[in-house]
């Protein structure tokens, strides 16, 4: 009995093998479609519950760009990186004006207020730095469950198409 052979015949093995060879051509458009669909998920979660919104400029600055099997969801506001990562203490000096000032309503209790209603800070200010406010992390965390479902569906579609080609 030691020399006994058993043979298992797999029907349509050639078609199955070819379907696996073709799997990148099957998978790529499905995955690209899912990647493009992530923009709607990110947009849904880029709101005032995840992004600082004093003026809503940061929220409204987000854009989506895509490449082959890659996408980027990012803010275009020039100050976004400072909000996301924070800043170290730094010196702010006058560049085009005589003094540094802001509307008094933005600096309640500031002792020097001009007749025009501006709080005057002087010609330079030692800024203490800004604490990081990682809004991108919050967007990703809020989006993750929907993205998982999106790609789960894409994987099921890929599997189904490979199976259909092997029949």
JOGIUR-V517241 format. One line per field, one symbol per residue. ss: DSSP state (A for helix, B for strand, O for the rest). Layout:
BEGIN
ss: ???
END
This chain:
BEGIN
ss: OOOOOOOOOOOOAAAAAAAAAOAAAAAAAAAAAAAAAAAAAAAAAOOOOOOOOOOOAAAAOBBBBBBOOBBBBBBOOOOAAAAAAOBOOBBBBOOOOOOBBBBAAAOOOOOOBOOOOBBBBBOBBBBOOBOOOOAAAAAAAAAAAAAAAAAAAAAAAAAAAAAAAOO
END
